[in-house]
């Protein structure tokens, strides 16, 4: 008997999310991973964060585009290749058609009017501040995609950003010039007259825009996030984003060419409207590629169809203690420290969950992270000064803040008395049990059996 559409959907979801990948054939495992990543990216888009970040970057780009090009123009002028900015800008705005040419000429006109040498020290400082702010906004968007909570330190941010702004345009122009020179050599022209080499060269020439975009995206995905991004995930995300970029450019050009009514409605503002839309599409594609790179490098984040995973209080407490013990063990035995991903593997939990617990323990000064591109975690206090009770207390109040906490609840004498008794029981049972004992297997004489804590006999024994 045929099932209902709901049954088919239920079985599909079960085959994608509930079946262990180790139980599948290799071809099905890879296909399932691809489907999971696609679902996760669509889930992120539907959640609104990617689109919100893209819109934010559109606004920042409008404010910072002319200063950014002015700085690049000054650097390229020193190398005598500043005239290449306009063709590059025209290529980026090609999907806008005639409006793209108009916008490009206006931007170049603004850049030429902005004389960096006559701005003065304050003006020059504001110019660089605007450019650095754009780069910081971009890093923040990529860090959110990569679940990184900390941006670069200010000094590192300043040096890294300026190196990209100064050297990046020179490298891009050099690559474009080198590619053009190679294709125009007499040898290449001679070979192109011979088949099938001529068709092969024509096909390769058609792929060059894709390859240049992909290489640029790979650099962005590796450099911008404040974490270590492996090359393979960056290439995969950049390839998808590059294909999307070129395809979207073709589609957008078709849309602009057929939007005569829209241009009639917006009149002189039509070019600006199309420019804003294209900026938004471009940033969204760039962030989608970054999201794909993230999920390829961190497949444990797509182990569930839900973005936000919730644990019971019991799971939170057990997991927090387990994480604390594992971090302490590595530190005590002088082994390399755990990263978030390594802790996720060691505890068989998604990295999202581990990140939340580590953040709570870091705020309580129980653990601290290193300054590596992929931070590792160490105890923030001596192991004989961290008690089990401290870890449990941190997790019990982890999601409370000054606006929403237990102090906001109405008081009831009976309930308050029970929780005071519970807190006192936990204090007497676990305050003398330190993390170092759990790591070294030391004496557990101070640990009161759990059933006695629950029944209240611990209080009687202490009294």
Secondary structure, 3 states (H helix, E strand, C coil): CCCCHHHHHHHHHHHHHHCCHHHCCHHHHHHHHHHHHHHHHHHHHHHCHHHHHHHHHHHHHHHHHHHHHHHHHHHHHHCCCCCHHHHHHHHHCHHHCHHHHHHHHHHHHHHHHCCHHHCHHHHHHHHHHHHHHHHHHHHHHHHHHCCCCCCCCHHHHHHHHHHHHHHHHHHHHHHHHHHHHHHCCHHHHHHHCCCCHHHHHHHHHHHHHHHHHHHHHHHHHHHCCCCCCCHHHHHHHHHHHHHHHHHHHHHHHHHHHCCHHHHHHHHHHHHHHHHHHHHHHHHHHHHHHHHHHHHHHCHHHHCCCCCCCCCCHHHHHHHHHHHHHHHHHHHHCCCCCEEHHHHHHHHCCCHHHHHHHHHHHHHCCCEEECCCCCCEEEECCCHHHCEHHHHHHHHHCCCCCCCCCHHHCCCCHHHHHHHHHHHHHHHHHHCCCEHHHHHHCCCCCCCCCHHHHHHCHHHHHHC
